[in-house]
Amino acid sequence: MRRVRSLGSTSVELAITLPIAITLIIGAFEIGRMITCRMMLSYAAAEGVQRASLLGVTNHTLVETTVKNASPMLNLADNKIDVLVNAATTESASAFTGRAANDTVTVRIEYSYQSILRPTWNRTWTETSVAMRTQ
């Protein structure tokens, strides 16, 4: 008779603690995913601005490709990556190729983070990286 009671209390304890444990595990996964996306976005902006500051780069699409290759998990769209020279958008190739030494190059990336747990936790991050053209 004692054994049956202990099995019943074990089932109740499991029913109480299992949802809490699952919530904590999924929450840890979500936080890790969010931190990974944020770090990847920062790294992609830094790689893009490093590429844009080089003399041999003559087209802003090369910078956008570098940003996309540096962040493959984010699936960034072209319209979310801005390459700026002296705070002016370089939509045309002539604006980008007209850079001079000591011009400030900025890469700005906008990314919409989609939460797995709750759609209401979605965030839009903008990462900016600035460098002075030295070569």
PyMOL commands that set and color helices and strands:
alter all, ss='L'
color gray80, all
select helices_A, chain A and resi 2-52+60-70+72-74+78-80+93-97+119-121
alter helices_A, ss='H'
color red, helices_A
select strands_A, chain A and resi 81-85+88-89+104-113+123-132
alter strands_A, ss='S'
color yellow, strands_A
deselect
rebuild
show_as cartoon
